[in-house]
Amino acid sequence: MTVTRAVMVLGLALYVFLWVLAANGASDLVAPLLVPPVLVVLIAAGVGLDRYLGITPRKQHFDDTHFPDQHSRDEDDERR
């Protein structure tokens, strides 16, 4: 958990550093640096709209019929 937290802090520090560079004249960095906040706003707006409309999140379901589990493969090997 501490490695994850350290990487997040380091990434945030790098992001802030790049914004400082952009504010001091590296205007080519502004467009790529705006992508993450714009994505966060769009995702948050979508989730908020879903909650406002009363749409519940879909439950995850996995179709394992195409990929049999390891136990059935072991049983097939024992039969041969």
C-alpha positions in Angstrom: 0.0 0.0 0.0 2.8 2.4 0.7 4.3 1.9 -2.7 1.0 2.8 -4.3 0.7 5.9 -2.2 4.3 6.9 -2.9 3.7 6.5 -6.7 0.5 8.6 -6.5 2.2 11.3 -4.6 5.2 11.3 -7.0 2.8 11.4 -10.0 0.8 14.3 -8.5 4.1 16.1 -7.8 5.2 15.6 -11.4 1.8 16.8 -12.6 2.0 20.0 -10.5 5.6 20.5 -11.7 4.5 20.3 -15.3 1.7 22.9 -14.6 4.4 25.2 -13.1 6.4 24.8 -16.3 3.3 25.5 -18.4 2.5 28.6 -16.3 6.1 29.9 -16.9 6.0 29.7 -20.6 5.9 26.1 -21.9 2.5 26.7 -23.5 2.8 23.4 -25.5 2.1 21.5 -22.3 -1.3 23.1 -21.6 -3.4 21.0 -23.9 -2.0 17.6 -22.8 -2.2 18.7 -19.1 -5.9 19.6 -19.5 -6.9 16.1 -20.6 -7.0 14.4 -17.2 -9.1 17.1 -15.5 -11.5 17.1 -18.4 -11.9 13.3 -18.3 -12.5 13.5 -14.6 -15.3 16.1 -15.1 -16.9 14.1 -17.9 -16.9 10.9 -15.9 -18.2 12.7 -12.8 -21.0 14.3 -14.8 -22.0 10.9 -16.3 -22.1 9.3 -12.9 -24.0 12.2 -11.5 -26.5 12.1 -14.4 -27.0 8.3 -13.8 -27.7 8.9 -10.2 -30.1 11.8 -10.9 -32.0 9.6 -13.4 -32.1 6.7 -11.0 -30.1 4.4 -13.2 -28.4 1.8 -11.0 -25.0 0.5 -12.0 -25.0 -2.9 -13.8 -23.8 -5.8 -11.8 -20.7 -7.5 -13.3 -21.3 -10.9 -14.7 -18.9 -13.2 -16.4 -19.7 -15.8 -19.1 -17.4 -18.7 -18.4 -19.0 -21.1 -20.8 -16.4 -20.5 -23.4 -13.5 -20.9 -21.0 -13.9 -23.9 -18.8 -12.2 -23.8 -15.4 -9.0 -25.6 -14.6 -10.8 -28.4 -12.8 -12.6 -29.7 -15.8 -9.4 -29.7 -17.8 -7.7 -31.7 -15.1 -10.5 -34.2 -15.2 -10.2 -34.5 -19.0 -6.5 -35.2 -18.7 -7.1 -37.9 -16.1 -9.5 -39.7 -18.4 -7.0 -40.0 -21.2 
